[in-house]
């Protein structure tokens, strides 16, 4: 998209790989980027109950030498009015709101970068962070199988784009109500994600398994818990969405390793966000 990044499908393969490589350099040599966005500001709009998205973005811009501007969400004015007002004050806008259409209206109304930090349709960073985490663990996906359990619409969208650019194969157990009619431009029909009704079927023979976070409205089903545990015990890379809701003994070393991978994923998400932020501000995306 011309003014920002709302979906992973806005990226070319070159841009996708550029983000991963930039994130890798930032993780290896953070001191080189501490003033990269010095003097720049980022308006952060979030309605999420989860503290992680706004905290991640505020940390990202701060570590790059810039300044976050927290903006109270839920104002009654049209999204384009909010965006055009913030354009006079900030160098970029991060939106973490449920309504993807509203995020798009904001991006279309301004000339500064607008980045989607997660909506009801898209979260560009999810799939990229997953691929990056596997690469950092020396488990490059290539054409290997990745399973998504209890997958939401944003998770399906983001990972479908990531598979298009990385070549990995997807087996998806979708959360009830999730949109499974995903068909991004350029997707090879032969490499279309496989949707399966049972989490165990989706995870069978997968070398990496990701699950959506559990919350009060969507507690992790017992069938998902069981499958995650079995995958961890079988040696698969298992990355449950945080907060981790393991119901088995916390002393199990394999479960603790899976939990650690979840925290590693969150750390890597910060590096991906920083990379996206720099590339957006420098107009390389």
N, C-alpha and C positions, 0 to 999 in steps of 0.2 A: 504493500500500500504506500502511496506517495508520502503521506504524513504520519508515519509511525508504523507500528506493528500490532495488528489486532488478532492475527491467526498465523499459525505456522505455515499455512498454505499461501501466505503472502511472500514467502521466501523462495529464492532459487536454491538449487543444490549448492552452488558456490557460496551464497550467503549463509546457509545452514552450516557448512563446514567452517566458514570464517568465524562464526560465533563460537564454535567448539574450540577452534585453535586459539582464538583470543582469550577465551575463558581459561584454557590450559596455561597460557603465558602469564595470565594474572594470578593464577594459583601458585605458579612456580616462583614468580618474581613480583610480589605485591607492591614492593617499594617503588618499582618503576611507574606505577599507575596512581600513586597517592595524590598527585596534583593534576591528573589528566583532565578533570572537569572542574578545576579551580575557578571559582567565580560563577559557576552555573547553578541553577536552581531547578528543583523538581517538585511540582505540586502533586501530592499523594492523596487520592480520593479512594476511600475504602468503606464499604458497608458490611464487610465480612465480620462474622463473630470471631473467626480465627485471627489471632494476633499475628500470625506468621507473615502473610503477604505484605501488610504495610510496614512491619518491622524489617522485613528483608529489603524492601526498596529504600527505606530510610537509611539503613545500614550501608547499602550499596552506594548510594550517591555520596554519603559521608566519607566512605573509604576511598572515593575517587577525588576527594577535595571539594565536592559540591555541597549544597545546602538543601535539605528536604523542607518542604512547606506542607505540613499536615492540613488538609482541607476537610471541614465537617461535611459529611455526606447527607443526603436526604433533603436538600433544599427543593422547594416547590417549582423553581424556575426550569425552563426547558434546558436540556443538556447543552445545546449549542450556545446558549447565553452564558452558562457556567464556563464553558471552554473558551469563549471569546473574551470573557473577563480575565480568566487566568492567563491567557496569552499575553496580556499587558504586564503581567507580574513575573511569570515563570518562563524558563527556557524549555520546559517539557512537562507533560502531564502523564501520570500513571493512574489508571482507573482499575479498581477491583470492585466491580458492581455486578449484580445478577443480570441486568438487562444488556445483552450484547448489542442490540439495536441502538441503545442510548450511547454506548461507547463509540459505535461507528459514527453517529451523528456528531459527536464531539470531535472526532478526528477529521471529519469532512468540513468542519466549520473553521478550522484554524490552520496556521502555517507552521506551527511548532510540532515536534514529535509527540504523538499520543501512543502510549504503550498499554496494551491490555494485560493487566496482572491477574486476570481470571474472571470469566463471566459464565453465564449459563450455557454458552455454546463453545467457547474456546478458552484455552490457556496455553499460549505458544511455548512456554518454557518447559512443560511437563515432559514431553517426549525427548526434547533436547537434553534435559537434565538426566533423564534415564540413560540415554546413549552415552553421555559424557561420564556418568558414574560407572558404567560398565567398562568403558575405555580406561578409566583411572584404576579399575580393579584388574586391568590386563585381561578383560573378557570382552574383546571387541565383538559386537554382534554379527557383522557380516550378513550371511544368509541364514543365520541360526534362528531358532524359534523363541519368541518372547510371548509369555502369557500375561494377560490383563484380567484380573478378577474383580468382580463387582464394579465394573468400569462405568464411569459416568460419561455423559456426552462430551464434556471438555477433554476428558482423558482419551476417549476414542478418537476424537478429532486430532488431538495433538500427536498421539502415537501413530496414527495413520500417516500423517505428514512426515514424522520421523522415519517410519519404515520406508516411505517413498524415497527419501534421501540417503538412507543408510543401507538399504537392502535387506533388513531383517524381516522375518515372517511373523505375523501376529495371529494368535489364537485368543479370542475374547469371550469372556463370560460377562455379559452386560448387566448392569443394575436395572431393576424393573423401572420402566419409564424412560430409559436412555434411548437416544436416537441412534439406531443402527444402520440408517440409510446413508452412511457416509460414502461419498464418492468424489474425492478431490481431483482437480485437473492433473492429468499425467499419470494417474494410478493405473498400473498394469492390471487388467482383469485377472490374469493368472496369479497375481500376487495380492489379490484382494483379501482383507482380513477374514479369517474364519470365525464365525460366531457360533458358540456352543452353549447349550442350555445348562450343563453341569460344570461347576468349577474344576472338578477333577479331570474331566475330559479336556478342558482348555489347557490345564497345566501339564498334561501327560507329555513326557519327553521334552519339556521346555527347559532351556538352560538358564533362563531367568524368569522370575515371576514377580509381578508388581500388583499391588491392590490399592483400591481407593481408600482414603482415610475414613475411619468410623467416627460417628458423632451421635448426639442425642437422638436425632431424627433417623439416622441410618446406622444403627449398631451393626458391627460386623457379624454376619450370620455364622452359625456353627459350622456350616458346610465350608465356608471360606476359611475359618480358623483351622479346621481339620486339614484342608488342602495345603494351606501355608505351612503347617507343621510337617506334613508328609514331605513337602518339597524341600524344606530346610534339612530334614533328616536324610533325604536322598542326595544332598550335596548341591542342589540348585542354588543359584544366586536368588535369594528371596528378600524382596524389599517391600515390606508392608507400609502403607500410608500411615503417617503419624496423625493422631496419637495411636500408639501400638496397644492393641487390646488382647494380647495373648492371654488365654485362659489356662494354660498349662504352667508347670513349674518354671519360675523365673530363673532357676538354677541350671536349666538345661543349656549347655554351652552353645548348641546349634541355634537355639532360639535367641540367645543373647547376641550371637553373631548376626542374625537376621535383623535384630533391633539396631545393632550398630550400623548396618548397611543403610537402614532408614535414616539415621542421623547423618551418615555420610552423604546421602542423597540431598538432605536439607542444606548441608554445607556447600555442596556443589551447585545447588540452585542459586546461592548467592553469587557464585562466580559467573554463572550463566547470565544472571540479571545484570551484573556489572558489565559483562561483555556486550550485551544487547544495548545497554544504556550508552556506552561509549560509541558504539557503531551507529546508533540512532542520532546522537548529537553531532557526530562527524559526518552524517549523511552518507554512510556506506550501506545502509539498509533501505 
